[in-house]
Amino acid sequence: MNRLNPPPRLLMGPGPINCYPRVLSAMSTQLIGQYDPVMTSYMNEVMGLYRQVFKTENQSTLLIDGTSRAGIEAVLVSCIEPGDKVLVPIFGRFGHLLKEISERAGADVHTIEVEWGQVFQPEQIEDAIKRVRPKVLALVQGDTSTTMLQPLEHIGEICRRYDVLFYSDATASIGGNPFETDKWQLDAVSVGLQKCLGGPSGSAPITLSDRYVDVVRGRHHVEAGIKAEHHQDAQGSRIRSNYFDIPMILDYWGEERLNHHTEATSMLYCARECAINLLEEGIDNSIARHKVNGDAMLQGAKGLNLEIFGDVSHKMTNVVGVYIPEAVNGDKIREQMLLDFNIEIGTSFGPLHGKIWRLGTMGYNARKDAVLHTLQSLETVLRRAGHKLSLGEAVDNAMTVYEENQNA
């Protein structure tokens, strides 16, 4: 077998994206034992770092070993008992994912939906909560399938009034868009590294409020093989997943260090470096950087004579959707971008499949040269395919955005 030698792709789609070099370097660090005091110290450091990333005081802030979907599943399967009512507002593909995972956990799932490309108003969610009276509200913040960013700042207060646990998946948005766990009164949040945090998929940071922990502690069980005399099981039903059993994972990350799994050491190093990188830049600075580069990509796309998809006033900073021109073959354009220019752009799912492309500016790739290179290359491919556009306008539009922000 040949040594690994992937092509030098520039990943300018909806994620995953190219990692920060320092994150890749951290992943190559030598392993140590899972109970080595240096290792447990790193685990504690990660908890502290992600409290800052999530903007929370939650003690229960840690990593789930697995992709961002692992974090989603851990949060939902641990708090949902069969028959519990769960409300899922759906405005894209990943709302459907929250619905499916909740159903698999045995929930009585209720949904409300808006057209893809739109978001919910707080009163729509409150009306549904009053009607359904759910135990859990599960809501995506940034859904890359539609490029929309759901406002969350008023939802937590509504959930507290009706005694509802408020969970959000912020995988695609955190680090590039505002997120305030405590201020917005969230009870559980899960994310991944492969978007604005600039790492690979494979680790899912989560944070859990005391309200959430109190609920899942009511289902706490200890495995027979490690159970000691002082361990007592709770009266609630056993969580249906062993691997994603949050009370047991909390025991592992807590002072007792009760064995649950072998921590994915290289991914812990990686997640630690992603957080340090973000905090050294400054969360506000990172959000501003994503916005400038996202705005440059948006204005550049307009310069390519491409129609923008969805409600731009609620667009994520880090990805823009554009309609595929009728006169071109969308898959062929993406293939040429990949093979001729080593640039990956995204298609979409469900009702938008084959209708829009998604252009991302995330993490390490939220930078001027990546945006300009993508726009110039896309202009060439579109022009050669017969799409009508004004030469140079895309890059000029983007440069104007950069110049205005440089002078601001």
N, C-alpha and C positions, 0 to 999 in steps of 0.2 A: 504494500500500500504506500502511496505517496504521502508525504507530510502535508498537513493542512496548509492550504494556500488559496483561501477564498479571494475572489476579485475585489478590488478596492472600491466597493460601492459607496455612494453617498446616499444615505437613506432619508429621503425628503417626503416620506409618506406620513401616515397617521401613527406610526410606531410599529415595531421597535425602531430605534434610531442608533446612530453611531455613538459609542460610549466615550465619555471623557477619558483621555489617555491615563490620567491618574487613577481612575477607577479600574481600568484594565490592569494597571500595574499592581494595585492592591489585591486583585484576585489571584495573582501569581505568588503571593506570600506563602511561606511554608506553613503547614498545618501544625497544630498542637492539640493535646488531649482536651476533651470536652469539659473536664472538671479541673483542668489546670487553672490555678488562680489568675493567671494572665488571661485565659480565655473567658472566665466568668467576669473578670474586670472589663473586657471588651464588650461583653453582653450588657453590663450595666451602663457602659458608655453609650452604646447604641440606644438604649432606652432613653437616656437623657438627651441625646441628639435629636431623636425623633419627637420628643415632647416639644422641642423648639420648632421642628419642621411643621408639626401639626398645630402649633400654637395652643398648647394645652398643658394643664397641670396633672393630667391623668397619670397615676402611678402605673396603671396597666397599659403600657405602651411598649410594643415588642415586635418581633418578626415571626411571621408564619413562613415555614420553609415550603416554597412552591411559587408558582406564578401568581399574578394578581388575582386570578380566579380562586386560588387556594385561600387567599385572605377573605374573599367574598363568602366562600362556602363555610369557612370556619366561623365567621361572625353569625351567619344565618342559621346553620345547623345547630349551633350551640344554644341559641336563644329561642328557637322555634320548637314547640312540642306539637305532636299531631293534633290537628283541629284548631290550632291558633289562627286567628285572623291576621293576615298580612296585606297591607295596601302597597301596591307598586304603581306609581305614575310612570307611564312609558312614553318616551319621546324619541326612541331610537333602539337600535339593536340590543344595547346592554341593559335596558329596562326589561326586555324579554328574558335576558339571562337571569336577572334577579328573580323574576317570576318563576322560571323553571327550577332554579335551585331551591326556592321556597316551597314549591310544590313537591319536589323530591324529599324535602324534610317533613312532609305531611301537613303543610299549612293549608288553610282555607284562604286562597289567594284572590284578592279583588284588585282590579286594575282600572285606571282611567287613562285615556290616551289623547294626545294631540297629534296633529299632522307633523310628520318628520320635517324638520326645519323650523319648528316653533318650540316654545317652552311653556311651562305652566305658570299661572298667576297664583299667588298664595291663597286667594279665596277659593280657587278650584280645588286645591288640595284640602283646605279646611272643610269645604262642603263634603268631600268624599270621606274625610275622617269622621265627621259627624254622622254620616250615613252608615259607614261600615263599622266604626268603633274597633279599629284593629289593635293588636298588641304591638305591632311593628310597622313603621313606615320605612320602606326601602327605596332609596332615590339616588340615581346617578347624578353627579354634578356635571362633569364634562363627558359627553358622548361623542366619540370620534366618528361614529357612523354617520352622524348628521352635522358634526362640527359645532353643535350647540352647547352653551353653558347655562345650566339651570340655576337661577338665583336661589340661594339657600338661607339668606340672612333672616327671613321672617318665619321660616318653617319650624325651627326649634321651639320658639315660643308657643306656636300653635300645638305642637306635640306635647309640650309640658302641660298645657291647659287641659288636654284630653288624656293625659297619662299614657302616652304612646312612646315607645322607644324609637328614636330617630337614628337611622343608619344611612350612610352615604358611601358610595364607591367614588373615590376621587382619583383613580389611577391616572387618567389621561390629563388631569387638570392641575394637580398640586405642583407647586414650584414654578408654574408659569401663569397662574391665575390666583386671585386672592382666595385664601381658605382659612377660616377662623373656627377651630373646633369648639373652644369654650365659649367664645362670644356668641356663636350661632347655636349653642346649646345642643350639640350633637352628642349622641350616646355611643356611637361606634362609627369608626371610619376605617376603610382599608384602601391601600394603594399598591402600585407596583413601581418598579424602578425604571422601566423601559421607555418612559415618555420624557417629561421635562426634568426629571431627576438625573437623566443622563447615564443610566446603567443598563445592564442586561435584564431580561426577564428571568425570574427565578427566585425572588424573595419578595414577600408581601408585608410591608410594615402596616401595623394596625394600632389603633388607640381606642380604649374602652373607658367609658365613664363608670363611676361608682354605681350608678343606677343599673347599668348593663351588667356589671360584675355581680351585683347582688342577685339579679335574676338568674344568671347562669350558675352561680354557686349553689343555688337550690337544686341543681342537677349533678352535683359534684360526686364522682366516684373515683376510687383508687384501684388500680389494677391489682389482682390477687398476688401476682409475683413480686410486687414491691410494697405491698400493704403492711404497715406496722401496727402495733397495738393501739397507738394513739390516733390512728386514722379512722374516721367515721364517715360512712357514706351519707349523702343527703337523702331526703325523702322523695325528691323529684325523679322523673323518669330518666333513664340513662340516655345520654346523648348518643345519637345513632352512628356517629363516626368516632373511631378511636383516634385517628390521626389528627382530626380537626376539632378535638374536644378541648375547648378553650380553658375550662377549669383545670384540666391536667396540664395544659401548656403553661398556665399561670404558675402552677406548682414548680414546673421546671425552671422558669425564669425568676421565680421568687427565692426567698432566703433559704428554703429547704432544699432547693435544687433536686427535687424529686424526679428521677429519671422518667422521661417520656419518649424522646427520640434522640438521635445523635445530631446535634446542631450542624447545619450545613456551613462549615467554617468559612470556606472561600466566599460564599454568598454573604455571610455576616461581615467579613472584611469589606466586601463590595458595597453593601448597604451603608456601612459606617462611612466609607469614603464619599458616597453620594451625598450623605447628609452634611459631612464636613465641607464638601465643595459648595453646596448650596448656602450654608451658613456663612462661610468665608466671603462669598460674593455678596450676601445679604438677600433675604427673601424679597424685599421690595425691589432691590436692584435686578434680581432675576426676573421678577414679574415684568418690570419695565423693559428689560432686554427682550423678553418674549413678545411683548406688545409691539415694540418698534419693528422687529423682524417680521412679525406676523402682519403688521400694517404694510410693510414694504412688499411682502408676498401678495397681499390682497390687491394693492394698487398696481403691482406688476401684472397680476392676472387680468385686471381690467385693461391694461395696456396691450395684452394679447388678444383683446376682443373676445374675452370669455365672460359669460354671464355668471354672476356669483349666486350660489345656492343658499337659501334659507334667510332667516332674520338676522341680518348683519349686526344689529344692535345687541344681540345675545350670542354672538359668535365667540368661541374660545380664542384666546390670543395666539394659540400655537398650531392651529390647523384651519385651512380655508377650503371650502367645497366649491367646485366650479362645474357648470354643466358641460358635458362633452359635446362639442359642435356636431350637428347632424351630418355634416359633409365628411367627417373623418371616422376612421375605425379606432375606437377608444383603446382596445386591447393592443392594436398594432402600434399606436403612439407610445404606450407604456413600454412595449417590447423594445422599440427603437431607443427610447430614453435609457433603458437598462443596458442594452447591448452595445449601443454606439457611444453613450456618454457616461455609463456606469452610474446612472442616477435612477433611484427607485421612487416613483410616486404611486399613490394608492388609488384603487377603485373603491367601491362601496358594496353594501349588503342589501338584501331584501328588496324593498320597493325602489331603492336607489341604485341597485346593481346595473352597471352598464349605462347609467345616466349621468353620474358625476365622477370626477376625479377629486382626490383629496391631497392637498399640498401641505406638508407639515414643516414647521420650524420649531423644533423641540430640543431642549437640552444643549448638547455640544453643537448641534446643527442650527441653533438659533443664532446665526452670525451672518454678517454681511456677505462674505465671499460665497457662502453656500447658497444664499438666496439669489444672488446675481448669476451665479453659474447655472442654477436651476432654471431661472427665467430665460437666460440667453439660449440654453440648450433646448428648452421647450419651444421657444420662438422658432428655432431652426427646424425642428421636427414638424411643427404645425405648418410652417410656411411651405415646406417641401411636400406636405400632404394636401396642399391646396386651400388651407384655411386663410381667409382674408384678415390681414392685420397690418399695422403700421410698423415698419422696421425700426427697432430701437426704442419704441415707446415703452415697452415693459420695463427695461432696465432704467430708462430715464425716469419713469414714475417711481420706481423703487429708490433711485438715487435722491429724488426729491424728498422722499420720506426721511432718508438718512440725514440729509442736509438740514432739514427743518428741525429734526431732533438734536442734531449736533449744535445748532444755534439756539435751541430753546433754553 
